[in-house]
Amino acid sequence: MHIGVIGAGIVGLASAYQLLRAGHEVTVIDAARAPGLGTSFANGGQLSYGYVSPLAAPGVLSQLPSLVFSRTGPLRIKPSLDPDFWRWSLEFVRHCNARANADSTLRLLALGLHSREVMLEFLAQESASFAYRLSGKLVVYRDAGKLAAAERSLELANGLGYPQRRVDAATCATLEPALGRIAGELAGGIHTPGEGTGDCQMLCTELARIVGAHERGTLRFEHEVTGFDIRGNAVRAVRTRTEDIAVDACVVANGLAAAPLLRAAGEPVSMYPLKGYSLTYCDAPADARPQVSVTDADNKVVYASLGARLRVAGIADLVGYDYRIAAHRIDALRTLSAALFPSLRGTPAPLEWTGMRPSTPHGRPILGRAEKVGNLWLNVGHGALGFTLSMGAARAIADAIDGKRPAVDLAGFARLAA
């Protein structure tokens, strides 16, 4: 089949790669001039397969007043008159309970661990340079109660055969010497040795190279998709401002931009932007490049070494489609980085970035066949886990298109109507 893949971020390009491997002809279609220029561009750089618990959790509701009125907290909500905001928010609240959270976490863990297997397979088969490193991940906590709750969650990963362990503050400092400066503040951490780090945008570039070099692969950049030619409950062509591209099937994998396209096709999805920020310190001093990827759970900030660079990322702002970089958010990341790595104070100013994570209310991506259009497939809504889940989600979609049973049950990733 000739399959159109809409989106040249990490999810779309991973989908294209897996479809090519399955023997299909693939055309990747994207409005940007190059791969990975959207949410994939400067994310946290963590391949966090075992740490996937969704934002919708029981404790969030009690924090709502502070989330709405605080300007500086790691998670901030700005109410909007946008009907999509209220629909999304009401569905989010419905999932803020222990049962829904545990269900979503188990499903995300299964997809995450599958994604890790597919990524390792990719690394063994392809020569791709994206600063990948099997670094392991250390999530540190200052609050003993939150650490205890995290320890209960790690039992889910251990039960699936993916080792995680609780460590004390001294061990945190041994695993990552930079934490020695704040070891006295720490209650401990959760260490996951199987996690990795890498540059998501570099991987997008590598995947685009592989797809473009394949005899059955085509890249169409600067092609903004405007809709579909749907006849007989099937997509016959993808319409762009440049040309119509005839297809036998189509995978929609372009993040937030998918929402209006799918709504117009009668296949609405519930997604809303969760805004994040990052700093990239180029040529970071050696003592400012953590040996393991570090997550500061209290501040919701991650630190990852990407070769000679340090990527610092985090914060979650539910503020609508506001693409401006908020100076006070960047300043917060800069202050936290300098406190942990003092040698950064004498380095050139880091590169600043903000991106919109396409988030669903329950925290699970939307994967599978559309409900009304038989040859339309959805691979959207990965939130902050796009890099982590991309390879597994792409393989699952490719398997489903070929009539095979995916390694993960796609029934657990059905869409929510908007």
Beta strands, then each sheet from edge to edge (+ up, - down):
strand 1: 2-6
strand 2: 25-29
strand 3: 46-47
strand 4: 75-77
strand 5: 137-141
strand 6: 165-167
strand 7: 188-192
strand 8: 196-197
strand 9: 217-220
strand 10: 225-231
strand 11: 234-240
strand 12: 244-246
strand 13: 249-252
strand 14: 272-281
strand 15: 293-296
strand 16: 301-306
strand 17: 309-318
strand 18: 351-359
strand 19: 366-369
strand 20: 376-380
sheet 1: 9+ 2+ 1+ 13+ 20+ 19-
sheet 2: 3+ 8-
sheet 3: 4+ 17+ 14- 18+
sheet 4: 4+ 17+ 16- 15+ 5+ 7- 6+
sheet 5: 10+ 11- 12+
end
